[in-house]
Amino acid sequence: MQRVKFYLFISFVFTSIFMEAQDYDYGKVSKQELEQRFSPIDSTASAEYLYKYRKTYFNYIAGVGFSLVTDVHERIKIYNKEGFEYATKKIRLYKDGNEIEDVYKLKAKTYNLVGGKVEETSLKKEGKFEMEISESINENSFTMPNVKEGSVVEYRYSINSPFIYNIDEFIFQHDIPVRKIEAFLDAPEYFVFRMNVKGFINVVPKREQFNKTLDYTQRVASGGSSSAGVGQGLGRTTQVRGNVKYMSNVTSFHINNIQPLKEEPFVNELSNYRSGVKYELSYTQFPNSNKEFYSRTWEDVVKTVYKSSGFGEELKKTNYFKDDLNNLIKGLTNDQEKVNAIFSFVKSKVKWDKTYGKYTRQGVKKAYQNGLGNVAEINLMLTAMLDFAKLESNPILVSTRSNGMPLFPTREGYNYVVSSVKINGGIILLDATSQNSLPGVLPFRALNWEGRMIQKDGESAIINLYPINKGSIQTFQNITLNENGTAIGKIRNVYKHHQALSFRNAYSIKKEETYLSKLVEQNDGIEIENFEVKNRNDLAKLPIESFDFITESDIDVVFDKIYFSPLLFLSIKENPFKLEKREFPIDFSFPFENTSISIINLPEGYTVESLPEAMAIGLPNGLGSFNFTIMHVGNVLQLKVLKKINFPVIPAEYYPSLKEYYSKMIEKLNEKVVLTKV
């Protein structure tokens, strides 16, 4: 083991020295890079960024103005087949009306070592792709050719953007190691930015100033001829060239040997915690001009969104549904009944087209007529219907989990909208895009910290998106243990709230075969018969799953003794929390309370020699608890296990306690009952 560590250390030192002398010019891939077999930073990595370069700067075009240009150059080593995914690059491009970002000067090559020589394969047209992600985002992508284990891929390109106020995040950490980063922001003194650092790497920028000159062209009036008389001198313009000296502010980052941000269980969105820098344009001040402020509050953002024709105006439209809705709620006097009826009606009337966005595309009326719409059309329609039914309803702007947490108050921070209704002093959240969701049960994509409720006066309020009600699974088992080391039994699971949503999403008639295969795999290869699901589509009732099983899991027969874990295949075998230290919160998505009750019939001729002791442990500050009790009554064991997590998100400071809690719980669940033959 010490020899392996020493070898890795020597490899790391050698690689670091080599890195300092390495030529990172495009096309200058070395034989040493191709021969390298693993990353010196993380020997388990499937790929590694050998070099990441980015420079974002402002380009001035006479007569047009400034645009934002970003130059990118990246070199990646592919160590094994799992790393092939890094041979595909996806570039997101933003658009707003006629303004659109574009990619140009793309060059890309794959390098392989063949017969001791470096072989190059250039990217061809068939490896490039374009697609529309949403009404405001396009995606250009390319997949590198001739990629093999050991390949190095390299590409460079530039992005031209008219959105001078929006600088894409500088990303310093990925799920693979990064050997070397060079990143620059070069901004004229006219643009003043606020820098926000995120993540857990100590990033220290270098700041420099340089004198530069900006050339410009403009037309000025040159006047007319005074001898021509009144009305004769129409005046002329003359093109004048000049230049302006200004100060350029350059911020640079030079970082080496960055550890990967590895996937861990119960993480909201890993990219929320990766190290990087985000810039917000605070204000501009051009020569002989006043400051123009770009920084704004969330209230400013909300008012802008609400005034949009694709948002606020859509909420006012009611003629297209009012006859149908009046018939639907006729005779309903209970507010909750109205909410349930309207929510179910929208879900059945308009299906989701799987696209995100806070603005409508075709409009709510056309979506209603066509039976298909984006998330804004569906949930703004739902909000308008609830409001029409004299219920207090407002839309809520949301940033989905995949979109991350918005750092600055910008319109781009939110990419989704849900609805809300106030009943009996409480607020219920609704999302009619999910066929399996219920009032108060948002789909998991929308469970991302906080949203902003937009009220009718244009004001806004922060809304917690996480549920208060605990999701639950109630498990009932009746087991007969045989002296040959097998067990037969019946199991019934009852799902509630978000656990019901999870189950319904995972199971459907179309997916039953796949679901059963996973069920067998996840439960130590048990044999399943008489599988049945009740209330699968009846959302007013709890879904109930039941089946018969035969298992040998966790049962050992040794001479005249039988050893078995009382939960059999339902025991948790492995602690999901393995790191010594965790930097970011533990996100369970929703609080939960899972109960398991088992009746275990013992084989004839055996007596209980020993039972696991009862246990009751808790997490600090009421974050969660675990209870284990087992009793021997006649020839039967009665087991009850209760697991509670009382909050959807647990701060990272409690990670050591949570890890220890899980260790003790798993140890208890796997303790053996010992039976002795009489």
Secondary structure, 3 states (H helix, E strand, C coil): CHHHHHHHHHHHHHHHHHHHHCCCCCCCCCHHHHHCCCCCCCCCCCEEEEEEEEEEEEEEECCCEEEEEEEEEEEEEECCHHHHHHHEEEEEEEEECCEECEEEEEEEEEEEEECCEEEEEECCHHHEEEEEEECCEEEEEEECCCCCCCCEEEEEEEEEECCCCECCCEECCCCCCEEEEEEEEEEECCEEEEEEEECCCCCCCEEEEEEEEEEEEEEEEEECCHHHCCCCCCCEEEEEEEEEEEEEEEEEEEEEEECCCCCCCCCCCHHHHCCEEEEEEEEECCCCCCCEECCCCHHHHHHHHHHCCCCHHHHCCCCCCHHHHHHHHCCCCCHHHHHHHHHHHHHHHCEECCCCCCCCCCCHHHHHHHCEECHHHHHHHHHHHHHHCCCEEEEEEECCHHHCCCCCCCHHHCCEEEEEEEECCEEEEECCCCCCCECCECCHHHCCCEEEEECCCCCEEEEECCCCCCEEEEEEEEEEECCCCCEEEEEEEEEECHHHHHHHHHCCHHHHHHHHHHHHHHCCCCEEEEEEEECCCCCCCCCEEEEEEEECCCEEEECCEEEECCCHHHCCCCCCCCCCCCCCCEECCCCEEEEEEEEEECCCCEEEEECCCCEEEECHHHCEEEEEEEEEECCEEEEEEEEEECCCEECHHHHHHHHHHHHHHHHHHCCCEEEEEC
